[in-house]
Amino acid sequence: WYVFANCAGQLARLRNFPETMAVFYRPDGTPLLPVNHDDSRDPDRLIQADLARSLHMIAEQGPDAFYKGEIGQSIVKQLRAHGGIITTQDLADYAVQVREPLYVDYRGKRVVMVPENTGGPTVSEALNILECFDLESHGHNTPTSLHLIAEACRMAFSDRLAYLADTQCASVPLDGLQSKAYASERSRLIDPARGPVREPIGQPWAFQSDVRPAETPHSNWKRPSDGNTSHLSVIDREGNMVALTASLGRLFGSGVVASGTGIVLNNGTMWFDPKPGSVNSIGPGKRSISASTPTLVFDKEGPLMALGAPGGRKVITAVLQVTLNVLDYGLGMQDAISAPRIHCETGPLHADVRLPADTIQSLRDIGHEILMREESFLSSYFARPNGILIDRERGLLRGGAEPYKMATAIGF
């Protein structure tokens, strides 16, 4: 049903792409029918033979099959036939960058994320700000706790839009943004009895060891939320952990399937600011910022938790709140994921309709503009996290999955 619903919702858009229609739709152009749609007939099967062939080629030949071989050549041919500008040399020149992880010490735990222009620095800044408050004493999802979390997110998102970009192409105050001293200074602007913060954009360059460069205009671009991201969390019996997030960007990415490959091409260019001259403007060889926030957590005994989420920019606040739900409020993994959440960037505070009415009113009374959101099987107002928590007392792995979507926890 989930594949059917998404294909049905994108039908008008994808009709413009015959290769995509040939893969994901029936010959008459209607969506594939799901199991139990009609007991008189067998359900349709989604068969991706070209994709299977491409995956076999990559398995046998390695990455060069994609970047320098037949697959890449097919992608370039498809794009250039429709006015695209990517060349075979562009693909051949691509190089994966492996960075040192971003480490954040939070209340005696070590939170490990992807650094630089991802969701990691934003979650890091919010955690550092919130460490200045005793969240546990305020209680889970109380007006005070939600207010503090919302304001930490507002500050972290404001700094994200103002400063984050590809560090190879722009000067970015990463050390300043992740500084405990900077977070302490920012936390003092939060009034527990009043919100929102009047100056959400800070001055992290004052906490950066590098000399501050010439001022670069802030970016106010708010790209559309992602619709086609996946995340998986894995922990094995030895405690090895994996948090893996992969994204096509929009639902069905660009909508283009490269002929003969079965590969759906993303639309990641939307992650850039289309306005020239800002810190995250599009540019040659430049990597855009991403909301992906795969996360690992360790305590003094070792590996503790793996988590992450699909869901566009909401990923950042979802990963933050699931982490807080476990580390500050003592919730188990499923309860930490199932609990009502909020989302706050630089504008209104988005709140789950399951939060009590008096809690919402208390937030409104201190100045928050609130938009009530009801999560459903096809919406993604608060992202779609999943994770695993190690239960050392019982020697078990506790999995949790977002209850509205096609997600599950399984053990072997």
C-alpha positions as CSV (number, residue, x, y, z in Angstrom):
1,W,0.0,0.0,0.0
2,Y,2.9,2.4,0.8
3,V,4.4,2.0,-2.7
4,F,0.9,2.3,-4.2
5,A,0.1,5.5,-2.3
6,N,3.4,7.2,-3.2
7,C,3.1,6.2,-6.9
8,A,-0.5,7.4,-7.0
9,G,0.5,10.8,-5.4
10,Q,3.3,11.4,-7.9
11,L,1.5,10.1,-11.1
12,A,0.9,13.6,-12.5
13,R,4.5,14.6,-12.1
14,L,6.1,11.4,-13.3
15,R,4.0,11.1,-16.5
16,N,6.7,13.4,-18.0
17,F,9.3,10.6,-17.7
18,P,8.6,7.5,-19.8
19,E,11.6,5.5,-18.3
20,T,10.3,6.1,-14.8
21,M,6.7,5.2,-15.7
22,A,7.9,2.0,-17.3
23,V,9.5,0.9,-14.0
24,F,7.0,2.0,-11.3
25,Y,3.7,1.9,-13.1
26,R,1.5,-0.6,-14.9
27,P,1.6,-0.6,-18.7
28,D,-1.7,1.4,-18.8
29,G,0.0,4.1,-16.7
30,T,-1.9,3.4,-13.4
31,P,-0.1,2.6,-10.1
32,L,0.7,-1.0,-9.2
33,L,-2.0,-2.5,-7.0
34,P,-1.1,-3.7,-3.5
35,V,-1.7,-6.9,-1.7
36,N,-5.3,-7.5,-0.6
37,H,-6.6,-4.8,-3.0
38,D,-8.8,-7.4,-4.7
39,D,-9.0,-11.0,-3.5
40,S,-9.9,-12.2,-7.0
41,R,-6.5,-11.4,-8.4
42,D,-2.8,-11.6,-7.5
43,P,-1.1,-8.4,-6.4
44,D,1.2,-6.6,-8.8
45,R,4.9,-7.1,-8.5
46,L,7.4,-4.3,-8.7
47,I,10.3,-5.7,-10.8
48,Q,13.4,-3.6,-11.3
49,A,15.5,-5.7,-13.7
50,D,17.7,-2.8,-14.9
51,L,18.5,-1.8,-11.3
52,A,19.4,-5.4,-10.5
53,R,21.8,-5.5,-13.4
54,S,23.4,-2.2,-12.3
55,L,23.9,-3.5,-8.8
56,H,25.5,-6.7,-10.1
57,M,27.9,-4.6,-12.2
58,I,28.8,-2.5,-9.1
59,A,29.3,-5.6,-7.0
60,E,31.5,-7.2,-9.6
61,Q,33.5,-4.1,-10.9
62,G,33.4,-1.8,-7.9
63,P,32.7,2.0,-8.0
64,D,34.3,2.5,-11.3
65,A,31.3,0.7,-13.0
66,F,29.3,3.7,-11.9
67,Y,31.7,6.7,-12.1
68,K,33.8,5.6,-15.1
69,G,32.0,2.8,-16.8
70,E,28.8,1.9,-18.5
71,I,26.4,3.0,-15.8
72,G,27.9,6.5,-15.6
73,Q,27.9,6.8,-19.4
74,S,24.2,5.9,-19.6
75,I,23.4,8.5,-16.9
76,V,25.3,11.3,-18.7
77,K,23.7,10.3,-22.1
78,Q,20.2,10.5,-20.5
79,L,20.9,13.9,-18.9
80,R,22.5,15.6,-21.9
81,A,19.7,14.4,-24.1
82,H,17.4,16.6,-22.0
83,G,19.6,19.6,-21.6
84,G,21.7,18.5,-18.6
85,I,25.2,19.7,-18.2
86,I,26.9,16.8,-16.4
87,T,29.8,15.2,-18.3
88,T,31.5,11.8,-18.0
89,Q,34.5,13.8,-16.7
90,D,32.4,15.2,-13.9
91,L,31.6,11.6,-12.7
92,A,35.1,10.4,-13.2
93,D,36.5,13.3,-11.1
94,Y,34.1,12.6,-8.2
95,A,35.9,11.5,-5.0
96,V,34.3,10.4,-1.7
97,Q,35.5,12.5,1.3
98,V,36.1,10.6,4.5
99,R,36.1,13.0,7.5
100,E,36.9,12.6,11.2
101,P,33.6,12.2,13.1
102,L,32.0,15.0,15.0
103,Y,32.2,14.1,18.7
104,V,29.9,15.8,21.2
105,D,30.1,15.1,25.0
106,Y,26.7,15.4,26.5
107,R,26.1,14.7,30.2
108,G,28.8,12.1,30.3
109,K,27.8,10.4,27.0
110,R,29.6,10.7,23.7
111,V,27.4,11.5,20.7
112,V,29.1,10.8,17.4
113,M,27.8,12.3,14.1
114,V,28.9,13.2,10.6
115,P,30.7,16.6,10.6
116,E,30.6,19.7,8.4
117,N,27.7,20.4,6.2
118,T,25.2,17.9,7.5
119,G,22.7,17.9,10.4
120,G,25.5,17.0,12.8
121,P,26.7,20.5,13.7
122,T,23.2,21.7,14.2
123,V,22.3,18.9,16.6
124,S,25.7,19.4,18.3
125,E,25.0,23.1,18.9
126,A,21.5,22.3,20.3
127,L,22.8,19.6,22.6
128,N,25.5,22.0,23.9
129,I,22.9,24.7,24.6
130,L,20.6,22.3,26.3
131,E,23.3,20.9,28.5
132,C,23.3,24.2,30.3
133,F,19.8,23.4,31.6
134,D,18.5,20.6,33.9
135,L,16.0,19.1,31.5
136,E,15.4,16.0,33.6
137,S,14.1,18.1,36.5
138,H,11.6,19.9,34.2
139,G,10.1,16.6,33.1
140,H,9.4,15.1,29.7
141,N,7.3,17.2,27.3
142,T,6.4,19.7,29.9
143,P,6.0,23.4,28.7
144,T,9.3,24.3,30.2
145,S,11.2,21.5,28.6
146,L,9.6,22.0,25.2
147,H,10.3,25.7,25.4
148,L,14.0,25.1,26.1
149,I,14.2,22.6,23.3
150,A,12.4,24.9,20.9
151,E,14.7,27.8,21.6
152,A,17.9,25.7,21.3
153,C,16.6,24.5,18.0
154,R,15.8,28.0,16.9
155,M,19.3,29.2,17.6
156,A,21.0,26.2,16.1
157,F,18.9,26.4,12.9
158,S,19.5,30.1,12.6
159,D,23.2,29.6,12.8
160,R,22.9,26.7,10.4
161,L,21.3,28.9,7.7
162,A,23.7,31.7,8.4
163,Y,27.1,29.9,8.5
164,L,27.1,26.3,7.3
165,A,28.4,25.4,3.8
166,D,31.1,23.4,2.1
167,T,34.2,24.0,4.0
168,Q,36.3,23.5,0.8
169,C,34.6,26.5,-0.8
170,A,33.7,28.8,2.1
171,S,35.1,29.8,5.5
172,V,32.8,28.1,8.1
173,P,33.2,28.6,11.9
174,L,32.7,24.9,12.7
175,D,34.8,25.0,15.9
176,G,32.9,28.1,17.1
177,L,29.5,26.6,16.4
178,Q,30.5,23.4,18.3
179,S,32.1,25.3,21.2
180,K,30.8,24.7,24.7
181,A,31.7,28.3,25.6
182,Y,29.7,29.6,22.7
183,A,26.7,27.4,23.7
184,S,26.9,28.7,27.2
185,E,26.8,32.3,26.0
186,R,23.8,31.4,23.8
187,S,22.0,29.6,26.5
188,R,21.9,32.8,28.7
189,L,19.7,34.5,26.1
190,I,16.9,31.9,26.7
191,D,14.4,33.1,29.2
192,P,12.4,30.1,30.6
193,A,9.4,32.4,31.0
194,R,9.5,34.1,27.6
195,G,10.2,33.2,23.9
196,P,11.2,33.3,21.2
197,V,14.8,34.5,21.4
198,R,15.1,37.9,19.8
199,E,18.6,37.4,18.3
200,P,18.7,33.8,17.1
201,I,21.8,34.2,15.0
202,G,24.9,34.2,17.0
203,Q,28.6,35.2,16.5
204,P,30.5,31.9,16.5
205,W,33.6,33.5,14.9
206,A,34.5,35.0,18.4
207,F,35.0,31.4,19.5
208,Q,36.9,30.2,16.5
209,S,40.7,29.9,16.5
210,D,40.9,31.0,12.8
211,V,40.9,34.6,11.8
212,R,37.5,35.7,10.8
213,P,37.2,36.2,7.0
214,A,35.3,38.9,5.2
215,E,31.6,38.8,5.9
216,T,29.6,36.5,3.7
217,P,25.9,37.2,3.3
218,H,23.7,34.8,5.3
219,S,21.5,32.4,3.4
220,N,17.7,32.5,4.0
221,W,17.0,29.7,1.6
222,K,14.6,27.1,3.0
223,R,14.6,24.2,0.5
224,P,11.6,21.9,0.4
225,S,11.6,19.0,2.8
226,D,13.0,15.7,1.6
227,G,10.5,12.9,0.7
228,N,12.6,10.0,-0.4
229,T,15.2,9.4,2.4
230,S,15.8,6.0,4.1
231,H,17.6,5.3,7.4
232,L,18.7,2.0,8.9
233,S,20.3,1.4,12.3
234,V,22.2,-1.8,13.1
235,I,24.0,-3.2,16.2
236,D,25.5,-6.7,16.2
237,R,26.2,-9.0,19.1
238,E,29.8,-7.6,19.6
239,G,28.4,-4.0,19.9
240,N,29.5,-2.8,16.4
241,M,27.1,-0.1,15.4
242,V,26.0,1.4,12.0
243,A,23.8,4.4,11.4
244,L,23.2,4.9,7.7
245,T,21.1,7.6,6.0
246,A,20.7,7.7,2.2
247,S,18.5,10.2,0.3
248,L,17.1,10.9,-3.1
249,G,15.9,14.3,-2.0
250,R,12.4,14.8,-3.1
251,L,10.0,11.8,-3.5
252,F,11.4,9.9,-6.6
253,G,14.3,12.4,-6.6
254,S,14.3,14.3,-9.8
255,G,11.8,11.9,-11.3
256,V,14.3,10.7,-13.9
257,V,15.4,7.1,-14.2
258,A,18.5,6.8,-16.3
259,S,17.6,4.6,-19.3
260,G,19.0,1.0,-19.0
261,T,20.3,1.5,-15.4
262,G,17.1,1.5,-13.3
263,I,18.7,4.2,-11.2
264,V,16.5,7.1,-10.0
265,L,18.5,10.3,-10.1
266,N,18.3,12.6,-7.1
267,N,17.5,16.3,-7.1
268,G,20.1,17.3,-4.6
269,T,20.8,20.7,-6.3
270,M,17.8,21.9,-4.3
271,W,20.0,21.8,-1.2
272,F,21.9,24.9,-2.4
273,D,20.7,28.4,-2.1
274,P,19.7,29.6,-5.6
275,K,20.6,33.2,-4.7
276,P,24.2,34.0,-5.8
277,G,26.6,35.3,-3.2
278,S,25.4,33.7,0.0
279,V,27.4,31.2,2.0
280,N,25.5,28.1,0.6
281,S,25.0,29.4,-3.0
282,I,25.5,26.8,-5.8
283,G,29.0,26.8,-7.2
284,P,31.4,24.6,-9.2
285,G,32.7,21.6,-7.3
286,K,30.7,22.6,-4.2
287,R,28.9,20.2,-1.9
288,S,25.5,21.3,-0.6
289,I,24.4,21.1,3.0
290,S,22.3,18.1,4.0
291,A,20.0,17.4,6.9
292,S,21.1,13.8,7.2
293,T,22.0,13.1,10.8
294,P,23.0,9.4,11.4
295,T,24.0,9.2,15.0
296,L,25.9,6.8,17.4
297,V,26.0,7.2,21.2
298,F,28.5,5.8,23.6
299,D,28.8,5.8,27.4
300,K,31.6,4.8,29.7
301,E,30.9,1.1,29.1
302,G,31.0,1.5,25.3
303,P,28.4,1.4,22.5
304,L,24.9,2.4,23.7
305,M,22.7,3.6,20.9
306,A,22.4,3.9,17.1
307,L,19.7,6.1,15.5
308,G,18.7,8.4,12.6
309,A,15.8,9.4,10.5
310,P,14.4,10.3,7.1
311,G,12.3,13.5,6.9
312,G,14.1,16.5,5.5
313,R,15.1,19.2,8.0
314,K,12.8,17.6,10.6
315,V,15.5,14.9,10.8
316,I,17.6,17.3,12.9
317,T,14.9,17.9,15.5
318,A,13.8,14.3,15.5
319,V,17.3,12.9,16.2
320,L,17.8,15.6,18.9
321,Q,14.6,14.8,20.7
322,V,15.0,11.0,20.5
323,T,18.4,11.4,22.0
324,L,17.1,13.7,24.8
325,N,14.2,11.3,25.4
326,V,16.7,8.5,26.1
327,L,19.5,10.3,27.8
328,D,17.6,13.0,29.8
329,Y,14.2,11.5,30.4
330,G,15.1,7.8,30.6
331,L,12.7,6.5,27.9
332,G,13.2,3.2,26.1
333,M,13.9,3.4,22.4
334,Q,10.3,2.7,21.2
335,D,8.8,5.2,23.7
336,A,11.5,7.7,22.8
337,I,10.4,7.5,19.1
338,S,6.7,7.2,19.6
339,A,6.4,10.2,22.0
340,P,4.9,13.4,20.6
341,R,7.6,15.8,19.3
342,I,8.0,19.4,18.2
343,H,9.8,21.0,15.3
344,C,11.2,24.5,15.3
345,E,13.5,26.3,12.9
346,T,13.4,30.1,12.5
347,G,9.7,30.5,12.4
348,P,6.6,29.1,14.2
349,L,6.9,26.1,16.5
350,H,5.2,23.0,15.0
351,A,3.6,20.8,17.7
352,D,2.1,17.3,17.6
353,V,-1.6,17.4,18.2
354,R,-1.1,14.6,20.8
355,L,0.5,17.1,23.2
356,P,-1.9,18.2,25.9
357,A,-4.0,21.3,25.3
358,D,-2.8,23.0,28.5
359,T,0.9,22.4,27.4
360,I,0.2,24.1,24.1
361,Q,-1.6,27.0,25.8
362,S,1.3,27.5,28.2
363,L,3.7,27.8,25.2
364,R,1.4,30.3,23.6
365,D,1.2,32.3,26.8
366,I,4.9,32.9,26.8
367,G,5.0,34.0,23.2
368,H,5.3,31.0,20.9
369,E,3.5,31.0,17.6
370,I,2.3,27.4,17.3
371,L,1.1,25.4,14.3
372,M,-0.6,22.1,15.3
373,R,0.3,19.1,13.1
374,E,-1.3,15.7,13.0
375,E,1.0,13.0,11.8
376,S,-0.5,10.3,9.6
377,F,0.6,7.4,7.4
378,L,1.6,9.8,4.5
379,S,2.7,12.9,6.2
380,S,6.1,13.7,7.7
381,Y,5.8,16.7,10.0
382,F,8.2,15.3,12.6
383,A,10.4,13.0,10.5
384,R,10.5,9.2,10.8
385,P,13.2,8.1,13.2
386,N,14.4,4.6,14.1
387,G,17.0,3.3,16.4
388,I,18.4,0.7,18.7
389,L,19.3,0.9,22.4
390,I,21.5,-1.6,24.2
391,D,19.8,-2.9,27.3
392,R,22.9,-4.1,29.3
393,E,20.9,-5.2,32.4
394,R,19.1,-7.9,30.3
395,G,21.6,-8.3,27.6
396,L,19.2,-7.3,24.9
397,L,19.0,-4.9,22.0
398,R,15.9,-2.7,22.1
399,G,14.7,-1.5,18.7
400,G,12.3,1.3,17.9
401,A,10.5,2.4,14.7
402,E,8.3,5.3,13.8
403,P,4.8,3.8,14.1
404,Y,3.1,5.4,11.1
405,K,5.4,4.3,8.3
406,M,6.8,1.3,6.6
407,A,9.5,0.6,9.3
408,T,10.2,-2.3,11.6
409,A,12.7,-3.6,14.1
410,I,14.0,-7.1,13.5
411,G,16.6,-9.4,15.1
412,F,18.6,-12.3,13.8
